[in-house]
Amino acid sequence: MMKPLLSALLLGLLLSSCATQPKGPEFDWDKQRQRMLDTEKNRKRYMSTYMDHILHEKAGDGKPNWKNVFKTLDTSFDNPEVYKAFIVTERRKAGLPELTFAKKR
């Protein structure tokens, strides 16, 4: 029971960092545009996090609010379609249900 709560909390913290200026060298952030840059470092970091959440979802440890994740990607990330496609593809590979709000890929 604690895993889903912790997982949801961690995802919330990660996504809330997208709405404000991230701190530290682990992010490639454009201060002026208030957006995550589409860099290898950001892709690796966020795709790893999304993969962790997909694995937790498959294990029954809670489901992230993917609709809000996609909204955050649209408003705070350069090239959000790359991240969305990754999430949709990896969820399919994991045998999870389709995200009805996501465009068919």
N, CA, C and O of each residue as an XYZ file, in Angstrom:
420
protein
N       0.821     -1.185      0.000
C       0.000      0.000      0.000
C       0.874      1.262      0.000
O       0.495      2.289     -0.561
N       2.036      1.170      0.630
C       2.911      2.328      0.701
C       3.571      2.602     -0.648
O       3.834      3.760     -0.975
N       3.843      1.559     -1.440
C       4.499      1.748     -2.731
C       3.694      2.653     -3.659
O       4.271      3.569     -4.245
N       2.365      2.436     -3.821
C       1.616      3.321     -4.715
C       1.653      4.774     -4.257
O       1.781      5.689     -5.070
N       1.541      4.973     -2.957
C       1.563      6.328     -2.427
C       2.921      6.978     -2.676
O       3.000      8.125     -3.116
N       3.976      6.241     -2.394
C       5.325      6.756     -2.617
C       5.556      7.023     -4.095
O       6.128      8.050     -4.460
N       5.118      6.111     -4.942
C       5.275      6.265     -6.375
C       4.548      7.515     -6.867
O       5.101      8.297     -7.640
N       3.312      7.699     -6.418
C       2.535      8.869     -6.820
C       3.193     10.151     -6.314
O       3.231     11.157     -7.022
N       3.702     10.109     -5.103
C       4.374     11.269     -4.530
C       5.622     11.630     -5.331
O       5.852     12.801     -5.631
N       6.418     10.638     -5.673
C       7.639     10.895     -6.442
C       7.316     11.451     -7.821
O       7.976     12.378     -8.291
N       6.287     10.878     -8.481
C       5.902     11.393     -9.788
C       5.431     12.837     -9.666
O       5.778     13.683    -10.490
N       4.639     13.112     -8.634
C       4.168     14.478     -8.415
C       5.307     15.455     -8.218
O       5.293     16.558     -8.765
N       6.293     15.049     -7.437
C       7.450     15.914     -7.208
C       8.226     16.149     -8.490
O       8.661     17.267     -8.767
N       8.401     15.088     -9.274
C       9.128     15.213    -10.528
C       8.401     16.152    -11.475
O       9.012     17.036    -12.077
N       7.092     15.957    -11.604
C       6.333     16.779    -12.532
C       6.195     18.212    -12.046
O       6.175     19.140    -12.855
N       6.101     18.405    -10.746
C       5.992     19.776    -10.240
C       7.274     20.542    -10.514
O       7.251     21.767    -10.633
N       8.385     19.839    -10.616
C       9.644     20.515    -10.928
C       9.636     21.059    -12.348
O      10.400     21.966    -12.676
N       8.765     20.499    -13.194
C       8.685     20.975    -14.570
C       7.975     22.317    -14.650
O       8.215     23.096    -15.572
N       7.112     22.586    -13.696
C       6.330     23.812    -13.727
C       7.132     25.002    -13.222
O       6.805     26.147    -13.535
N       8.162     24.748    -12.457
C       9.020     25.812    -11.960
C      10.431     25.534    -12.450
O      10.715     24.465    -12.991
N      11.289     26.483    -12.261
C      12.656     26.288    -12.732
C      13.350     25.192    -11.943
O      13.499     25.308    -10.726
N      13.775     24.132    -12.614
C      14.517     23.080    -11.920
C      15.865     23.603    -11.449
O      16.439     24.512    -12.048
N      16.341     23.032    -10.402
C      17.639     23.414     -9.854
C      18.623     22.277    -10.071
O      18.253     21.104    -10.017
N      19.843     22.623    -10.310
C      20.889     21.619    -10.389
C      21.267     21.242    -11.805
O      20.542     21.519    -12.761
N      22.419     20.604    -11.918
C      22.963     20.258    -13.233
C      22.281     19.060    -13.882
O      22.576     18.736    -15.032
N      21.363     18.388    -13.157
C      20.733     17.209    -13.744
C      19.640     17.562    -14.753
O      19.092     16.672    -15.403
N      19.317     18.850    -14.889
C      18.310     19.297    -15.837
C      18.929     20.208    -16.884
O      19.847     20.973    -16.590
N      18.423     20.120    -18.103
C      18.745     21.103    -19.133
C      17.487     21.936    -19.311
O      16.529     21.498    -19.948
N      17.493     23.140    -18.747
C      16.311     23.979    -18.625
C      16.548     25.320    -19.298
O      17.597     25.937    -19.112
N      15.580     25.771    -20.075
C      15.646     27.092    -20.694
C      14.897     28.065    -19.795
O      13.666     28.074    -19.774
N      15.637     28.883    -19.053
C      15.031     29.824    -18.102
C      14.089     30.803    -18.791
O      12.993     31.082    -18.305
N      14.533     31.312    -19.918
C      13.757     32.346    -20.603
C      12.401     31.802    -21.073
O      11.379     32.467    -20.903
N      12.382     30.629    -21.646
C      11.127     30.054    -22.151
C      10.414     29.198    -21.114
O       9.275     28.784    -21.330
N      11.078     28.927    -19.981
C      10.496     28.089    -18.927
C      10.109     26.718    -19.464
O       8.987     26.252    -19.263
N      11.060     26.074    -20.153
C      10.808     24.757    -20.756
C      12.031     23.864    -20.600
O      13.174     24.320    -20.586
N      11.741     22.577    -20.484
C      12.801     21.574    -20.509
C      13.293     21.454    -21.944
O      12.497     21.339    -22.876
N      14.590     21.482    -22.111
C      15.169     21.320    -23.441
C      15.139     19.845    -23.836
O      15.180     18.959    -22.982
N      15.068     19.600    -25.136
C      15.080     18.225    -25.630
C      16.535     17.802    -25.824
O      17.090     17.897    -26.918
N      17.135     17.333    -24.728
C      18.526     16.900    -24.763
C      18.618     15.435    -24.352
O      17.683     14.882    -23.773
N      19.721     14.833    -24.649
C      19.939     13.430    -24.272
C      19.835     13.253    -22.753
O      19.263     12.275    -22.270
N      20.393     14.208    -22.013
C      20.355     14.129    -20.547
C      18.913     14.126    -20.042
O      18.553     13.297    -19.206
N      18.079     15.050    -20.543
C      16.685     15.103    -20.118
C      15.919     13.866    -20.566
O      15.131     13.311    -19.801
N      16.147     13.432    -21.807
C      15.447     12.227    -22.275
C      15.771     11.028    -21.386
O      14.877     10.291    -20.969
N      17.042     10.845    -21.107
C      17.455      9.701    -20.288
C      16.816      9.766    -18.901
O      16.295      8.768    -18.403
N      16.860     10.920    -18.295
C      16.323     11.088    -16.940
C      14.813     10.850    -16.899
O      14.324     10.076    -16.076
N      14.080     11.516    -17.787
C      12.624     11.407    -17.736
C      12.120     10.062    -18.250
O      11.175      9.508    -17.689
N      12.723      9.535    -19.292
C      12.278      8.234    -19.793
C      12.535      7.139    -18.760
O      11.740      6.208    -18.636
N      13.619      7.242    -18.033
C      13.896      6.293    -16.955
C      12.816      6.394    -15.879
O      12.341      5.377    -15.372
N      12.437      7.607    -15.537
C      11.387      7.814    -14.537
C      10.053      7.274    -15.039
O       9.334      6.601    -14.299
N       9.720      7.568    -16.298
C       8.459      7.062    -16.852
C       8.463      5.539    -16.886
O       7.439      4.910    -16.620
N       9.597      4.945    -17.210
C       9.684      3.483    -17.246
C       9.458      2.896    -15.852
O       8.782      1.877    -15.708
N      10.017      3.533    -14.838
C       9.782      3.083    -13.457
C       8.292      3.110    -13.130
O       7.775      2.180    -12.511
N       7.611      4.156    -13.537
C       6.182      4.268    -13.250
C       5.373      3.230    -14.029
O       4.384      2.705    -13.517
N       5.780      2.936    -15.242
C       5.105      1.894    -16.033
C       5.276      0.542    -15.348
O       4.324     -0.234    -15.258
N       6.473      0.258    -14.870
C       6.724     -1.017    -14.179
C       5.919     -1.118    -12.887
O       5.397     -2.184    -12.562
N       5.817     -0.020    -12.155
C       4.997     -0.007    -10.938
C       3.517     -0.208    -11.280
O       2.798     -0.924    -10.584
N       3.082      0.433    -12.358
C       1.687      0.279    -12.786
C       1.403     -1.174    -13.163
O       0.375     -1.731    -12.780
N       2.308     -1.774    -13.905
C       2.133     -3.176    -14.307
C       2.087     -4.097    -13.085
O       1.345     -5.079    -13.074
N       2.868     -3.784    -12.074
C       2.908     -4.601    -10.855
C       1.696     -4.347     -9.953
O       1.523     -5.015     -8.934
N       0.861     -3.380    -10.336
C      -0.317     -3.077     -9.531
C      -0.048     -2.144     -8.376
O      -0.841     -2.065     -7.438
N       1.059     -1.439     -8.434
C       1.452     -0.528     -7.356
C       0.964      0.898     -7.569
O       1.562      1.840     -7.049
N      -0.099      1.063     -8.316
C      -0.644      2.397     -8.552
C      -0.475      2.815     -9.993
O       0.388      2.308    -10.710
N      -1.313      3.749    -10.407
C      -1.284      4.237    -11.781
C      -1.063      5.740    -11.772
O      -1.835      6.477    -11.158
N      -0.027      6.199    -12.440
C       0.189      7.650    -12.540
C      -0.971      8.295    -13.304
O      -1.669      7.627    -14.067
N      -1.162      9.557    -13.097
C      -2.167     10.292    -13.851
C      -1.526     10.685    -15.185
O      -0.998     11.786    -15.338
N      -1.586      9.764    -16.137
C      -0.909      9.970    -17.416
C      -1.466     11.176    -18.158
O      -0.737     11.839    -18.895
N      -2.742     11.466    -17.973
C      -3.317     12.630    -18.652
C      -2.613     13.906    -18.190
O      -2.312     14.780    -19.004
N      -2.354     14.012    -16.902
C      -1.616     15.184    -16.386
C      -0.163     15.172    -16.828
O       0.415     16.225    -17.094
N       0.429     13.990    -16.907
C       1.810     13.891    -17.408
C       1.873     14.433    -18.833
O       2.763     15.218    -19.160
N       0.930     14.015    -19.685
C       0.919     14.479    -21.075
C       0.695     15.994    -21.139
O       1.302     16.676    -21.965
N      -0.165     16.515    -20.277
C      -0.410     17.961    -20.244
C       0.865     18.707    -19.861
O       1.201     19.728    -20.462
N       1.573     18.191    -18.857
C       2.836     18.809    -18.439
C       3.867     18.746    -19.560
O       4.601     19.707    -19.790
N       3.918     17.624    -20.248
C       4.846     17.511    -21.378
C       4.538     18.581    -22.423
O       5.451     19.224    -22.941
N       3.251     18.774    -22.735
C       2.864     19.769    -23.743
C       3.217     21.187    -23.330
O       3.603     22.000    -24.170
N       3.090     21.488    -22.055
C       3.292     22.875    -21.621
C       4.712     23.189    -21.167
O       5.097     24.357    -21.112
N       5.503     22.155    -20.839
C       6.802     22.427    -20.212
C       8.005     21.758    -20.867
O       9.125     21.899    -20.376
N       7.798     21.038    -21.959
C       8.904     20.317    -22.586
C       9.007     20.659    -24.059
O       7.992     20.803    -24.740
N      10.237     20.790    -24.559
C      10.463     20.824    -25.996
C      10.264     19.409    -26.521
O      10.654     18.439    -25.870
N       9.660     19.292    -27.691
C       9.467     18.004    -28.361
C       8.716     16.993    -27.485
O       9.201     15.881    -27.281
N       7.545     17.363    -26.968
C       6.812     16.466    -26.071
C       6.373     15.162    -26.722
O       6.175     14.164    -26.029
N       6.219     15.154    -28.036
C       5.746     13.940    -28.728
C       6.709     12.773    -28.556
O       6.282     11.618    -28.549
N       7.996     13.056    -28.417
C       8.978     11.988    -28.204
C       8.695     11.272    -26.886
O       8.708     10.043    -26.823
N       8.443     12.038    -25.852
C       8.172     11.471    -24.530
C       6.830     10.740    -24.508
O       6.710      9.662    -23.927
N       5.826     11.336    -25.145
C       4.506     10.703    -25.190
C       4.564      9.381    -25.938
O       3.997      8.384    -25.490
N       5.250      9.370    -27.077
C       5.375      8.133    -27.848
C       6.082      7.059    -27.031
O       5.705      5.888    -27.082
N       7.096      7.449    -26.284
C       7.812      6.509    -25.424
C       6.852      5.896    -24.403
O       6.830      4.678    -24.225
N       6.069      6.727    -23.740
C       5.138      6.246    -22.719
C       4.131      5.285    -23.332
O       3.908      4.197    -22.800
N       3.514      5.678    -24.456
C       2.506      4.829    -25.107
C       3.116      3.497    -25.529
O       2.534      2.440    -25.281
N       4.281      3.543    -26.164
C       4.939      2.327    -26.646
C       5.327      1.401    -25.503
O       5.083      0.197    -25.572
N       5.923      1.945    -24.460
C       6.364      1.109    -23.339
C       5.182      0.544    -22.551
O       5.263     -0.571    -22.035
N       4.094      1.296    -22.453
C       2.895      0.761    -21.785
C       2.324     -0.392    -22.594
O       1.887     -1.392    -22.025
N       2.323     -0.262    -23.924
C       1.843     -1.359    -24.781
C       2.705     -2.598    -24.595
O       2.189     -3.705    -24.449
N       4.015     -2.409    -24.602
C       4.930     -3.542    -24.410
C       4.685     -4.231    -23.072
O       4.851     -5.444    -22.948
N       4.289     -3.446    -22.073
C       4.040     -3.991    -20.739
C       2.654     -4.632    -20.634
O       2.308     -5.206    -19.601
N       1.858     -4.530    -21.712
C       0.529     -5.124    -21.703
C      -0.503     -4.305    -20.946
O      -1.535     -4.836    -20.533
N      -0.238     -3.029    -20.761
C      -1.174     -2.152    -20.053
C      -2.221     -1.607    -21.021
O      -1.975     -1.540    -22.225
N      -3.382     -1.219    -20.506
C      -4.439     -0.715    -21.388
C      -4.027      0.572    -22.098
O      -3.184      1.331    -21.621
N      -4.649      0.786    -23.246
C      -4.375      1.998    -24.014
C      -4.807      3.232    -23.237
O      -5.749      3.186    -22.446
N      -4.123      4.306    -23.467
C      -4.501      5.599    -22.889
C      -5.502      6.223    -23.869
O      -5.122      6.652    -24.959
N      -6.765      6.271    -23.481
C      -7.814      6.682    -24.409
C      -7.678      8.131    -24.876
O      -8.167      8.477    -25.951
N      -7.026      8.977    -24.089
C      -6.881     10.377    -24.452
C      -5.700     10.608    -25.400
O      -5.611     11.657    -26.039
N      -4.796      9.631    -25.491
C      -3.598      9.780    -26.325
C      -3.940      9.522    -27.782
O      -4.730      8.631    -28.094
N      -3.348     10.299    -28.666
C      -3.542     10.068    -30.091
C      -3.034      8.692    -30.446
O      -2.045      8.222    -29.884
N      -3.708      8.047    -31.375
C      -3.270      6.722    -31.836
C      -1.928      6.859    -32.536
O      -1.732      7.747    -33.366
N      -1.009      5.969    -32.192
C       0.345      5.997    -32.776
C       0.581      4.723    -33.536
O       1.655      4.534    -34.108
